[in-house]
Amino acid sequence: MATEVVRMVCPNLKCRALLTAPVAARGKVVRCRKCGTKVHIPETAPVKTDAANDAKTV
Ligand SMILES: [Zn+2]
């Protein structure tokens, strides 16, 4: 049960509902359940864990 989902906040400032969509829906447009605003799901994950930037102190 490792179904990854993409999380984003509704761009409608009056709504700002937390939306979740399956990763399979990346690059597509979904509608907010609350207000019906169309939300574009980014193809790449917004959160990136890149450890190469940090200076290592060994
Ligand atoms: Zn909304």
N, CA, C, O and the ligand as a Tripos MOL2 file, in Angstrom:
@<TRIPOS>MOLECULE
protein
  233   231    59     0     0
PROTEIN
NO_CHARGES

@<TRIPOS>ATOM
      1 N           0.8270   -1.1990    0.0000 N.3       1 MET1
      2 CA          0.0000    0.0000    0.0000 C.3       1 MET1
      3 C           0.8650    1.2540    0.0000 C.2       1 MET1
      4 O           0.8320    2.0550    0.9350 O.2       1 MET1
      5 N           1.6260    1.4020   -1.0520 N.am      2 ALA2
      6 CA          2.5130    2.5630   -1.1380 C.3       2 ALA2
      7 C           2.0770    3.4570   -2.2780 C.2       2 ALA2
      8 O           2.8860    3.8860   -3.1010 O.2       2 ALA2
      9 N           0.8070    3.7250   -2.3120 N.am      3 THR3
     10 CA          0.2910    4.5880   -3.3670 C.3       3 THR3
     11 C           0.7010    6.0280   -3.1090 C.2       3 THR3
     12 O           0.2180    6.6740   -2.1790 O.2       3 THR3
     13 N           1.5900    6.5090   -3.9400 N.am      4 GLU4
     14 CA          2.0600    7.8800   -3.7600 C.3       4 GLU4
     15 C           1.0340    8.8550   -4.3000 C.2       4 GLU4
     16 O           0.3870    8.6130   -5.3190 O.2       4 GLU4
     17 N           0.9060    9.9420   -3.6020 N.am      5 VAL5
     18 CA         -0.0140   10.9720   -4.0470 C.3       5 VAL5
     19 C           0.7090   12.3070   -4.1200 C.2       5 VAL5
     20 O           1.6860   12.5530   -3.4140 O.2       5 VAL5
     21 N           0.2010   13.1510   -4.9900 N.am      6 VAL6
     22 CA          0.7380   14.5000   -5.0990 C.3       6 VAL6
     23 C          -0.1700   15.4230   -4.3000 C.2       6 VAL6
     24 O          -1.3890   15.4180   -4.4700 O.2       6 VAL6
     25 N           0.4360   16.2020   -3.4400 N.am      7 ARG7
     26 CA         -0.3670   17.1070   -2.6220 C.3       7 ARG7
     27 C          -0.1370   18.5360   -3.0490 C.2       7 ARG7
     28 O           0.9880   18.9440   -3.3380 O.2       7 ARG7
     29 N          -1.2150   19.2890   -3.0860 N.am      8 MET8
     30 CA         -1.0850   20.7000   -3.4200 C.3       8 MET8
     31 C          -2.2710   21.4510   -2.8500 C.2       8 MET8
     32 O          -3.2950   20.8700   -2.4880 O.2       8 MET8
     33 N          -2.0990   22.7450   -2.7830 N.am      9 VAL9
     34 CA         -3.1660   23.5810   -2.2530 C.3       9 VAL9
     35 C          -3.8960   24.2330   -3.4130 C.2       9 VAL9
     36 O          -3.2850   24.6700   -4.3880 O.2       9 VAL9
     37 N          -5.1930   24.2900   -3.2890 N.am     10 CYS10
     38 CA         -6.0160   24.9120   -4.3190 C.3      10 CYS10
     39 C          -5.5580   26.3520   -4.5470 C.2      10 CYS10
     40 O          -5.4140   27.1160   -3.5930 O.2      10 CYS10
     41 N          -5.3280   26.7260   -5.8120 N.am     11 PRO11
     42 CA         -4.8570   28.0880   -6.1090 C.3      11 PRO11
     43 C          -5.8950   29.1610   -5.8370 C.2      11 PRO11
     44 O          -5.5730   30.3480   -5.7840 O.2      11 PRO11
     45 N          -7.1190   28.7490   -5.6680 N.am     12 ASN12
     46 CA         -8.1690   29.7060   -5.3540 C.3      12 ASN12
     47 C          -7.9930   30.2020   -3.9290 C.2      12 ASN12
     48 O          -8.1410   29.4380   -2.9760 O.2      12 ASN12
     49 N          -7.6760   31.4800   -3.7880 N.am     13 LEU13
     50 CA         -7.3720   32.0260   -2.4670 C.3      13 LEU13
     51 C          -8.5650   31.9620   -1.5300 C.2      13 LEU13
     52 O          -8.4010   31.9820   -0.3110 O.2      13 LEU13
     53 N          -9.7380   31.8860   -2.0800 N.am     14 LYS14
     54 CA        -10.9200   31.8130   -1.2250 C.3      14 LYS14
     55 C         -11.2190   30.3830   -0.8100 C.2      14 LYS14
     56 O         -12.1000   30.1300    0.0120 O.2      14 LYS14
     57 N         -10.4860   29.4680   -1.3820 N.am     15 CYS15
     58 CA        -10.7440   28.0620   -1.1010 C.3      15 CYS15
     59 C          -9.5680   27.4490   -0.3560 C.2      15 CYS15
     60 O          -9.6840   27.0470    0.8020 O.2      15 CYS15
     61 N          -8.4480   27.3870   -1.0370 N.am     16 ARG16
     62 CA         -7.2090   26.8680   -0.4670 C.3      16 ARG16
     63 C          -7.3820   25.4880    0.1770 C.2      16 ARG16
     64 O          -6.8060   25.2080    1.2280 O.2      16 ARG16
     65 N          -8.1450   24.6710   -0.4360 N.am     17 ALA17
     66 CA         -8.3130   23.3170    0.0620 C.3      17 ALA17
     67 C          -7.0950   22.4750   -0.2760 C.2      17 ALA17
     68 O          -6.4260   22.6970   -1.2850 O.2      17 ALA17
     69 N          -6.8220   21.5150    0.5780 N.am     18 LEU18
     70 CA         -5.6980   20.6330    0.3120 C.3      18 LEU18
     71 C          -6.1520   19.5390   -0.6430 C.2      18 LEU18
     72 O          -7.0540   18.7570   -0.3430 O.2      18 LEU18
     73 N          -5.5040   19.5080   -1.7970 N.am     19 LEU19
     74 CA         -5.9040   18.5460   -2.8100 C.3      19 LEU19
     75 C          -4.8730   17.4320   -2.9120 C.2      19 LEU19
     76 O          -3.6710   17.6650   -2.7860 O.2      19 LEU19
     77 N          -5.3500   16.2540   -3.1360 N.am     20 THR20
     78 CA         -4.4430   15.1360   -3.3610 C.3      20 THR20
     79 C          -4.8330   14.4410   -4.6550 C.2      20 THR20
     80 O          -6.0130   14.2540   -4.9540 O.2      20 THR20
     81 N          -3.8210   14.0690   -5.4090 N.am     21 ALA21
     82 CA         -4.0630   13.3640   -6.6610 C.3      21 ALA21
     83 C          -3.0150   12.2690   -6.7970 C.2      21 ALA21
     84 O          -1.8910   12.4360   -6.3240 O.2      21 ALA21
     85 N          -3.3510   11.1820   -7.4170 N.am     22 PRO22
     86 CA         -2.3560   10.1190   -7.6270 C.3      22 PRO22
     87 C          -1.2290   10.5950   -8.5230 C.2      22 PRO22
     88 O          -1.4320   11.4450   -9.3900 O.2      22 PRO22
     89 N          -0.0470   10.0510   -8.3140 N.am     23 VAL23
     90 CA          1.1070   10.4730   -9.1000 C.3      23 VAL23
     91 C           0.8750   10.2220  -10.5870 C.2      23 VAL23
     92 O           1.4970   10.8480  -11.4450 O.2      23 VAL23
     93 N          -0.0200    9.3070  -10.8660 N.am     24 ALA24
     94 CA         -0.3310    8.9990  -12.2670 C.3      24 ALA24
     95 C          -0.9970   10.1830  -12.9530 C.2      24 ALA24
     96 O          -1.0660   10.2440  -14.1810 O.2      24 ALA24
     97 N          -1.4790   11.1100  -12.1590 N.am     25 ALA25
     98 CA         -2.1860   12.2550  -12.7190 C.3      25 ALA25
     99 C          -1.2640   13.4370  -12.9480 C.2      25 ALA25
    100 O          -1.7240   14.5420  -13.2350 O.2      25 ALA25
    101 N           0.0360   13.2070  -12.8230 N.am     26 ARG26
    102 CA          0.9790   14.2960  -13.0380 C.3      26 ARG26
    103 C           0.9210   14.8070  -14.4630 C.2      26 ARG26
    104 O           0.8170   14.0470  -15.4260 O.2      26 ARG26
    105 N           0.9920   16.1220  -14.5590 N.am     27 GLY27
    106 CA          0.9550   16.7360  -15.8700 C.3      27 GLY27
    107 C          -0.4580   16.9490  -16.3760 C.2      27 GLY27
    108 O          -0.6790   17.5190  -17.4450 O.2      27 GLY27
    109 N          -1.4010   16.4820  -15.5910 N.am     28 LYS28
    110 CA         -2.7920   16.6430  -15.9940 C.3      28 LYS28
    111 C          -3.4560   17.7420  -15.1810 C.2      28 LYS28
    112 O          -2.8480   18.3420  -14.2940 O.2      28 LYS28
    113 N          -4.6980   17.9840  -15.5010 N.am     29 VAL29
    114 CA         -5.4510   19.0050  -14.7870 C.3      29 VAL29
    115 C          -6.6080   18.3460  -14.0480 C.2      29 VAL29
    116 O          -7.3910   17.5900  -14.6240 O.2      29 VAL29
    117 N          -6.6910   18.6470  -12.7850 N.am     30 VAL30
    118 CA         -7.8090   18.1220  -12.0060 C.3      30 VAL30
    119 C          -8.6360   19.2840  -11.4830 C.2      30 VAL30
    120 O          -8.2200   20.4420  -11.5290 O.2      30 VAL30
    121 N          -9.8030   18.9480  -10.9920 N.am     31 ARG31
    122 CA        -10.6540   20.0020  -10.4500 C.3      31 ARG31
    123 C         -10.7250   19.9080   -8.9380 C.2      31 ARG31
    124 O         -10.8040   18.8250   -8.3570 O.2      31 ARG31
    125 N         -10.6950   21.0650   -8.3290 N.am     32 CYS32
    126 CA        -10.8340   21.1080   -6.8870 C.3      32 CYS32
    127 C         -12.2340   20.6250   -6.5140 C.2      32 CYS32
    128 O         -13.2300   21.0220   -7.1190 O.2      32 CYS32
    129 N         -12.2820   19.7750   -5.5200 N.am     33 ARG33
    130 CA        -13.5830   19.2450   -5.1040 C.3      33 ARG33
    131 C         -14.4730   20.3080   -4.5000 C.2      33 ARG33
    132 O         -15.6990   20.2530   -4.5960 O.2      33 ARG33
    133 N         -13.8370   21.2630   -3.8840 N.am     34 LYS34
    134 CA        -14.6110   22.2800   -3.1690 C.3      34 LYS34
    135 C         -15.1770   23.3480   -4.0970 C.2      34 LYS34
    136 O         -16.3770   23.6230   -4.0940 O.2      34 LYS34
    137 N         -14.2860   23.9490   -4.8960 N.am     35 CYS35
    138 CA        -14.7130   25.1140   -5.6560 C.3      35 CYS35
    139 C         -14.7470   24.8640   -7.1610 C.2      35 CYS35
    140 O         -15.2940   25.6680   -7.9150 O.2      35 CYS35
    141 N         -14.1600   23.7480   -7.5960 N.am     36 GLY36
    142 CA        -14.2250   23.4320   -9.0120 C.3      36 GLY36
    143 C         -13.1460   24.0860   -9.8380 C.2      36 GLY36
    144 O         -13.1450   23.9740  -11.0640 O.2      36 GLY36
    145 N         -12.2160   24.7760   -9.1760 N.am     37 THR37
    146 CA        -11.1110   25.3990   -9.8910 C.3      37 THR37
    147 C         -10.2000   24.3370  -10.4970 C.2      37 THR37
    148 O          -9.8930   23.3230   -9.8710 O.2      37 THR37
    149 N          -9.7870   24.5940  -11.7080 N.am     38 LYS38
    150 CA         -8.8890   23.6480  -12.3530 C.3      38 LYS38
    151 C          -7.4800   23.8320  -11.8150 C.2      38 LYS38
    152 O          -6.9540   24.9440  -11.7550 O.2      38 LYS38
    153 N          -6.8870   22.7190  -11.4280 N.am     39 VAL39
    154 CA         -5.5460   22.7680  -10.8560 C.3      39 VAL39
    155 C          -4.6200   21.9020  -11.6880 C.2      39 VAL39
    156 O          -4.8900   20.7250  -11.9280 O.2      39 VAL39
    157 N          -3.5240   22.5050  -12.1230 N.am     40 HIS40
    158 CA         -2.5450   21.7540  -12.9030 C.3      40 HIS40
    159 C          -1.5730   21.0550  -11.9680 C.2      40 HIS40
    160 O          -0.9690   21.6860  -11.1000 O.2      40 HIS40
    161 N          -1.4290   19.7880  -12.1440 N.am     41 ILE41
    162 CA         -0.5270   19.0140  -11.3010 C.3      41 ILE41
    163 C           0.8660   19.0060  -11.9290 C.2      41 ILE41
    164 O           1.0440   18.5520  -13.0600 O.2      41 ILE41
    165 N           1.8470   19.5110  -11.1870 N.am     42 PRO42
    166 CA          3.2150   19.5370  -11.7180 C.3      42 PRO42
    167 C           3.7430   18.1430  -11.9670 C.2      42 PRO42
    168 O           3.4170   17.2020  -11.2430 O.2      42 PRO42
    169 N           4.5640   18.0190  -13.0020 N.am     43 GLU43
    170 CA          5.0830   16.7000  -13.3570 C.3      43 GLU43
    171 C           6.1750   16.2380  -12.4100 C.2      43 GLU43
    172 O           6.3750   15.0410  -12.2000 O.2      43 GLU43
    173 N           6.8710   17.2000  -11.8490 N.am     44 THR44
    174 CA          7.9130   16.8420  -10.9010 C.3      44 THR44
    175 C           7.4680   17.1790   -9.4910 C.2      44 THR44
    176 O           6.7280   18.1370   -9.2670 O.2      44 THR44
    177 N           7.9190   16.3990   -8.5740 N.am     45 ALA45
    178 CA          7.5380   16.6320   -7.1900 C.3      45 ALA45
    179 C           8.1250   17.9460   -6.6960 C.2      45 ALA45
    180 O           9.3020   18.2220   -6.9270 O.2      45 ALA45
    181 N           7.3260   18.7540   -6.0230 N.am     46 PRO46
    182 CA          7.7990   20.0460   -5.5230 C.3      46 PRO46
    183 C           8.8530   19.9010   -4.4320 C.2      46 PRO46
    184 O           9.7310   20.7520   -4.2870 O.2      46 PRO46
    185 N           8.7610   18.8440   -3.6870 N.am     47 VAL47
    186 CA          9.7210   18.6310   -2.6030 C.3      47 VAL47
    187 C          10.8770   17.7770   -3.1090 C.2      47 VAL47
    188 O          10.6870   16.6590   -3.5870 O.2      47 VAL47
    189 N          12.0570   18.3270   -2.9920 N.am     48 LYS48
    190 CA         13.2200   17.6060   -3.4720 C.3      48 LYS48
    191 C          14.2470   17.4700   -2.3540 C.2      48 LYS48
    192 O          14.6460   18.4520   -1.7280 O.2      48 LYS48
    193 N          14.6490   16.2750   -2.1290 N.am     49 THR49
    194 CA         15.6500   16.0570   -1.0860 C.3      49 THR49
    195 C          16.9960   15.8600   -1.7450 C.2      49 THR49
    196 O          17.3420   14.7790   -2.2220 O.2      49 THR49
    197 N          17.7290   16.9370   -1.7520 N.am     50 ASP50
    198 CA         19.0310   16.8800   -2.3780 C.3      50 ASP50
    199 C          20.1160   17.1230   -1.3310 C.2      50 ASP50
    200 O          20.3110   18.2470   -0.8680 O.2      50 ASP50
    201 N          20.7960   16.0780   -0.9800 N.am     51 ALA51
    202 CA         21.8000   16.1700    0.0760 C.3      51 ALA51
    203 C          23.1370   16.6490   -0.4530 C.2      51 ALA51
    204 O          24.0560   16.9180    0.3200 O.2      51 ALA51
    205 N          23.2490   16.7560   -1.7620 N.am     52 ALA52
    206 CA         24.5260   17.1290   -2.3620 C.3      52 ALA52
    207 C          24.8480   18.6010   -2.1220 C.2      52 ALA52
    208 O          26.0000   19.0160   -2.2480 O.2      52 ALA52
    209 N          23.8540   19.3720   -1.7850 N.am     53 ASN53
    210 CA         24.0760   20.7990   -1.5730 C.3      53 ASN53
    211 C          24.7340   21.0900   -0.2340 C.2      53 ASN53
    212 O          25.4860   22.0540   -0.0890 O.2      53 ASN53
    213 N          24.4430   20.2580    0.7190 N.am     54 ASP54
    214 CA         24.9690   20.5200    2.0540 C.3      54 ASP54
    215 C          26.4490   20.1410    2.1650 C.2      54 ASP54
    216 O          26.8940   19.1050    1.6710 O.2      54 ASP54
    217 N          27.1610   20.9940    2.8090 N.am     55 ALA55
    218 CA         28.5820   20.7010    3.0280 C.3      55 ALA55
    219 C          28.7160   19.6380    4.1040 C.2      55 ALA55
    220 O          28.1220   19.7150    5.1800 O.2      55 ALA55
    221 N          29.4990   18.6720    3.7740 N.am     56 LYS56
    222 CA         29.6580   17.5860    4.7410 C.3      56 LYS56
    223 C          30.7530   17.9080    5.7630 C.2      56 LYS56
    224 O          31.8470   18.3550    5.4180 O.2      56 LYS56
    225 N          30.4300   17.6740    6.9780 N.am     57 THR57
    226 CA         31.4320   17.8680    8.0280 C.3      57 THR57
    227 C          31.7040   16.5170    8.6780 C.2      57 THR57
    228 O          31.0060   16.0810    9.5930 O.2      57 THR57
    229 N          32.7240   15.8930    8.1760 N.am     58 VAL58
    230 CA         33.0560   14.5680    8.7060 C.3      58 VAL58
    231 C          34.2210   14.6720    9.6620 C.2      58 VAL58
    232 O          34.6560   13.6630   10.2170 O.2      58 VAL58
    233 ZN        -10.6760   24.9800   -4.4030 Zn       59 ZN59
@<TRIPOS>BOND
     1     1     2 1
     2     2     3 1
     3     3     4 2
     4     3     5 am
     5     5     6 1
     6     6     7 1
     7     7     8 2
     8     7     9 am
     9     9    10 1
    10    10    11 1
    11    11    12 2
    12    11    13 am
    13    13    14 1
    14    14    15 1
    15    15    16 2
    16    15    17 am
    17    17    18 1
    18    18    19 1
    19    19    20 2
    20    19    21 am
    21    21    22 1
    22    22    23 1
    23    23    24 2
    24    23    25 am
    25    25    26 1
    26    26    27 1
    27    27    28 2
    28    27    29 am
    29    29    30 1
    30    30    31 1
    31    31    32 2
    32    31    33 am
    33    33    34 1
    34    34    35 1
    35    35    36 2
    36    35    37 am
    37    37    38 1
    38    38    39 1
    39    39    40 2
    40    39    41 am
    41    41    42 1
    42    42    43 1
    43    43    44 2
    44    43    45 am
    45    45    46 1
    46    46    47 1
    47    47    48 2
    48    47    49 am
    49    49    50 1
    50    50    51 1
    51    51    52 2
    52    51    53 am
    53    53    54 1
    54    54    55 1
    55    55    56 2
    56    55    57 am
    57    57    58 1
    58    58    59 1
    59    59    60 2
    60    59    61 am
    61    61    62 1
    62    62    63 1
    63    63    64 2
    64    63    65 am
    65    65    66 1
    66    66    67 1
    67    67    68 2
    68    67    69 am
    69    69    70 1
    70    70    71 1
    71    71    72 2
    72    71    73 am
    73    73    74 1
    74    74    75 1
    75    75    76 2
    76    75    77 am
    77    77    78 1
    78    78    79 1
    79    79    80 2
    80    79    81 am
    81    81    82 1
    82    82    83 1
    83    83    84 2
    84    83    85 am
    85    85    86 1
    86    86    87 1
    87    87    88 2
    88    87    89 am
    89    89    90 1
    90    90    91 1
    91    91    92 2
    92    91    93 am
    93    93    94 1
    94    94    95 1
    95    95    96 2
    96    95    97 am
    97    97    98 1
    98    98    99 1
    99    99   100 2
   100    99   101 am
   101   101   102 1
   102   102   103 1
   103   103   104 2
   104   103   105 am
   105   105   106 1
   106   106   107 1
   107   107   108 2
   108   107   109 am
   109   109   110 1
   110   110   111 1
   111   111   112 2
   112   111   113 am
   113   113   114 1
   114   114   115 1
   115   115   116 2
   116   115   117 am
   117   117   118 1
   118   118   119 1
   119   119   120 2
   120   119   121 am
   121   121   122 1
   122   122   123 1
   123   123   124 2
   124   123   125 am
   125   125   126 1
   126   126   127 1
   127   127   128 2
   128   127   129 am
   129   129   130 1
   130   130   131 1
   131   131   132 2
   132   131   133 am
   133   133   134 1
   134   134   135 1
   135   135   136 2
   136   135   137 am
   137   137   138 1
   138   138   139 1
   139   139   140 2
   140   139   141 am
   141   141   142 1
   142   142   143 1
   143   143   144 2
   144   143   145 am
   145   145   146 1
   146   146   147 1
   147   147   148 2
   148   147   149 am
   149   149   150 1
   150   150   151 1
   151   151   152 2
   152   151   153 am
   153   153   154 1
   154   154   155 1
   155   155   156 2
   156   155   157 am
   157   157   158 1
   158   158   159 1
   159   159   160 2
   160   159   161 am
   161   161   162 1
   162   162   163 1
   163   163   164 2
   164   163   165 am
   165   165   166 1
   166   166   167 1
   167   167   168 2
   168   167   169 am
   169   169   170 1
   170   170   171 1
   171   171   172 2
   172   171   173 am
   173   173   174 1
   174   174   175 1
   175   175   176 2
   176   175   177 am
   177   177   178 1
   178   178   179 1
   179   179   180 2
   180   179   181 am
   181   181   182 1
   182   182   183 1
   183   183   184 2
   184   183   185 am
   185   185   186 1
   186   186   187 1
   187   187   188 2
   188   187   189 am
   189   189   190 1
   190   190   191 1
   191   191   192 2
   192   191   193 am
   193   193   194 1
   194   194   195 1
   195   195   196 2
   196   195   197 am
   197   197   198 1
   198   198   199 1
   199   199   200 2
   200   199   201 am
   201   201   202 1
   202   202   203 1
   203   203   204 2
   204   203   205 am
   205   205   206 1
   206   206   207 1
   207   207   208 2
   208   207   209 am
   209   209   210 1
   210   210   211 1
   211   211   212 2
   212   211   213 am
   213   213   214 1
   214   214   215 1
   215   215   216 2
   216   215   217 am
   217   217   218 1
   218   218   219 1
   219   219   220 2
   220   219   221 am
   221   221   222 1
   222   222   223 1
   223   223   224 2
   224   223   225 am
   225   225   226 1
   226   226   227 1
   227   227   228 2
   228   227   229 am
   229   229   230 1
   230   230   231 1
   231   231   232 2
@<TRIPOS>SUBSTRUCTURE
     1 MET1         2 RESIDUE 1 A MET
     2 ALA2         6 RESIDUE 1 A ALA
     3 THR3        10 RESIDUE 1 A THR
     4 GLU4        14 RESIDUE 1 A GLU
     5 VAL5        18 RESIDUE 1 A VAL
     6 VAL6        22 RESIDUE 1 A VAL
     7 ARG7        26 RESIDUE 1 A ARG
     8 MET8        30 RESIDUE 1 A MET
     9 VAL9        34 RESIDUE 1 A VAL
    10 CYS10       38 RESIDUE 1 A CYS
    11 PRO11       42 RESIDUE 1 A PRO
    12 ASN12       46 RESIDUE 1 A ASN
    13 LEU13       50 RESIDUE 1 A LEU
    14 LYS14       54 RESIDUE 1 A LYS
    15 CYS15       58 RESIDUE 1 A CYS
    16 ARG16       62 RESIDUE 1 A ARG
    17 ALA17       66 RESIDUE 1 A ALA
    18 LEU18       70 RESIDUE 1 A LEU
    19 LEU19       74 RESIDUE 1 A LEU
    20 THR20       78 RESIDUE 1 A THR
    21 ALA21       82 RESIDUE 1 A ALA
    22 PRO22       86 RESIDUE 1 A PRO
    23 VAL23       90 RESIDUE 1 A VAL
    24 ALA24       94 RESIDUE 1 A ALA
    25 ALA25       98 RESIDUE 1 A ALA
    26 ARG26      102 RESIDUE 1 A ARG
    27 GLY27      106 RESIDUE 1 A GLY
    28 LYS28      110 RESIDUE 1 A LYS
    29 VAL29      114 RESIDUE 1 A VAL
    30 VAL30      118 RESIDUE 1 A VAL
    31 ARG31      122 RESIDUE 1 A ARG
    32 CYS32      126 RESIDUE 1 A CYS
    33 ARG33      130 RESIDUE 1 A ARG
    34 LYS34      134 RESIDUE 1 A LYS
    35 CYS35      138 RESIDUE 1 A CYS
    36 GLY36      142 RESIDUE 1 A GLY
    37 THR37      146 RESIDUE 1 A THR
    38 LYS38      150 RESIDUE 1 A LYS
    39 VAL39      154 RESIDUE 1 A VAL
    40 HIS40      158 RESIDUE 1 A HIS
    41 ILE41      162 RESIDUE 1 A ILE
    42 PRO42      166 RESIDUE 1 A PRO
    43 GLU43      170 RESIDUE 1 A GLU
    44 THR44      174 RESIDUE 1 A THR
    45 ALA45      178 RESIDUE 1 A ALA
    46 PRO46      182 RESIDUE 1 A PRO
    47 VAL47      186 RESIDUE 1 A VAL
    48 LYS48      190 RESIDUE 1 A LYS
    49 THR49      194 RESIDUE 1 A THR
    50 ASP50      198 RESIDUE 1 A ASP
    51 ALA51      202 RESIDUE 1 A ALA
    52 ALA52      206 RESIDUE 1 A ALA
    53 ASN53      210 RESIDUE 1 A ASN
    54 ASP54      214 RESIDUE 1 A ASP
    55 ALA55      218 RESIDUE 1 A ALA
    56 LYS56      222 RESIDUE 1 A LYS
    57 THR57      226 RESIDUE 1 A THR
    58 VAL58      230 RESIDUE 1 A VAL
    59 ZN59       233 GROUP 0 **** ****
